[in-house]
Amino acid sequence: MKRHGVIEQQSSRATVKKGAILSILFFCCTVALLLYCFNDAHAIEIKKQTLPNGLTVLHAERHNLPIVMLTILIKASPLNEPADKAGIAYLTAKMLAEGTQKRKASEISEEIEFVGASLYASTSSDYTTISLSVLKKDIEKGFEIFSDVLQNPSFPEEEINRRKEIIKGSLRQSEEDPSFVASKAFIKEVFDEHPYGRLVNGSIESIDNIKRDDIARFYHEHYLPENAILSVVGDLTSEELVALIERYMGQWKAKNRSQKSENRSQIEKKHKDKKVVIIDKNITQANIILGHRGIARDNPDYYAVSVMNYILGGGGFASRLMKVVRDEMGLTYSIYSSFSGNKEPGQFEVKVQTKNESAGIVIKEILKQINKIKTETVTDLELKDAKAYLTGSFPRRLETSRRIADFLAAVQFYNLGDDYIERYPDYINRVTKEDVLRVAKKYLNPENYVLVIVGNQKKIDLSHFQSSKNIY
């Protein structure tokens, strides 16, 4: 950003210097925490409290480096928005740093840059997060800016229009990506009118429907302390954190409004038939997604499903799908399966790219492998390797302060338990071969599914498959 005058030039040099220092510190922090987490992954001491205004605060002290990471999770997402204004949760989050009652967007950016901090907001299918990383010596300034954008956004009309154009431009550009087109069509068919069936950042039409009053109303309805979880990790004592919260967030008042609960019965309905969607594009590689509705994150079978999915297609080169379709058949570079464990039941999907001419063969093999894991017990070695990977890779979720802060907030949001970090290995290790077979039978459906293919329709042969409804 261009500055004028001697003071601004000095500020710019200071910014560069502080930015370089912060980059070095973050690198060191990553290495140090990586080693720490692998040596003692379950030694994170978390202090939890609920403030009088309803705000849940999670705190983990880390004094090895002078860095503090803040993540506040707001229960505001597509689950809370009307279909004709899809993307309002995303747009609201992006507007927080575009101006407050006492700062312009440029001033927020310059102040954050000057102290070498980073401030960003993101929205997922279930919630929104606003995060700040800052050096300990600048925590007062960082916390003050963080609380200002959180509590006092002004939503300037000019900035709203600018941001809307950015979002619409991104959506138009994404339509050129076959994998994006496939994913968009897949969630639409799987979830129908449920919010999970829409893009988090909305559509061009729905973004145009959103006005400033809509954003302000959405903010005032959902950005409340009783609707939030604050996670703080780093070089900060409990006493220091309490003082900062009292000073900068003490005026954030609760409204005691009741949460709107979503009806989960609709999303849990099973597909009653196959549905094939072919989107014709003149490309050499067919982008394929096959799947159906899955499970929620709080489902007790989540851990058995995780083990089962690792063996089927979630385990990279160790998975059955990769070994057969890539290694033995040579029909793809990569193929994987996944279950999205959201607040409400998400999706199960298998994704793969292959030549148009081999699409039918690959789909047939996917269904064959799904049927196999539903009818045959996995081997002892497969079970052992899946458990070893899932428990062994767990510490990587906690290798930086940023990951820890985000992780703790999500654990609290999904009500996984205050002792989740300690208990996770046991959850995985208790899974048996019989559990894997049981959840495969229960949650995999090779008969009724959604199949989306983006590719050259003339070259795709699906003669092996029957479907009650086809969309071209």
Phi, psi and omega in degrees: 000131183284135177237162183235144176090166183295317182298316181294323179295318177296320178299319180296316179297321179295323179298314180299316181297315180292323178298319179294317179299316182295321179299317179296317181295320179295323178296314179297321180297318180300312181296314183296314181290329177297313179295319181297314184295324180287330179280328184210067190296335187253021185261016181283119178268119185248127175258130185233137175209155175245121184284163180304331180276002177098353180289127175273129181240128176244134185222127175233118181281137176218104187255011182286335177221147185279062180229142178234136178241128177242134172227125173247125180261124178251132179281070179220121187200184175304337177297341185251007186243149177287152184300323183285352176235036178303136182101358182291327176296315179296313182295319178300314180299317181291338182275348185302319183266014181261021177135136176236186182293339180233001180226140170276164180303318180295324180291320177298314181298315182293319181292319177295317180295321184298323180269006177068026181264176173225140181226127182208158179230146178214156180231134177247188179295338188245334185198172177243143175234143171239127187232147178225132170241133187206151175292149183303320184294342180251018185297325179299310180295317179299314181294324180294317178292317179304312181290330180292312181291332180286319188258340188230038179294144183255346179050063179299136182303318181297318180290326177299313180298319179296315181294321178299320178294324177296315181296314181295323177296320178295320179296318179297318180294322181296331181295346177277350182265115182301324180292324176294315180300319179295314181296319179298315180292323183295309182294329178296317181287324182288317188256351178056241184271357178293147181307331178294346179274001180246158174290142180301322181269013172079198178235168179300320181292315183291326177296320178296333180285343186276125178250170181301318180298326178296317180295314180298319179295316179298318179299310184292336179278332190240334181273077183232149183299324179286354180248022187221157176229120179258123180243125184234126181226133175139204189277071183210128178277166179299320180296318179294319180295317179301317180296319180294317180296317179296322184285319189250346180233008181294337181272358180283105189263144176282153177245354177053037178275146183283140179285142177275119182269140180273146177278110185280346185297324182294316185287340182273357177298140181270152174292137181261355178202174175278150177221121182249127179241118177246123178249114187283121174220141182279075180230159184276332182254127175279130175264118188241134171228127178233131180174197184192186179293150185240236185230163175272161182295331182271008177293129180301338180276003185305319186285321175294322177296321179299317179294313180301315182293325177301316181291319182291302185204359183268357186262024178061227182292347180272350186280157179297315182299318180293317181298319184278304188288323180270302189288315184274316185268338179064034187256000179201161173273326182210141175212136180208159177237157180203154170245127176267107180273094181258186178301320174246164182307125180267215183241152165258135180210148170244127181244140180200150170240135179208168177301146179309318184294334182259006182303313182298320180295317180295316179299318178300320181289324177301311180296325178297316181290325176296316177298322182296315182286343176278340188241343182237140178291137178291162182280163177300320182293318178299316180296315181298314181294321179296314179296318181298318180291312185296322178281323182288329180274349182305318180300338179293340176289347186237029188273348176225161178299323180297313180295321180297313181299314179296319182296314182297320179295318180293320178301318179293318181299317182273006177055048182275351177107143180295339180257022185302317182300318180289327188268344184306312180303322180292323177303318181285315185293340179281347182292132180251170176299325178293324176296317180300315179296318181297313182287330176296316178295325186279322191247358175251136183227093180279005179258315182243111186205170172255131177238119179245130178230124173249113183183191180279105188302324183294335185260356183267123181251112179243033183296341180282350189242149175242145178213147182278345180209129178237140177237131180239000000 
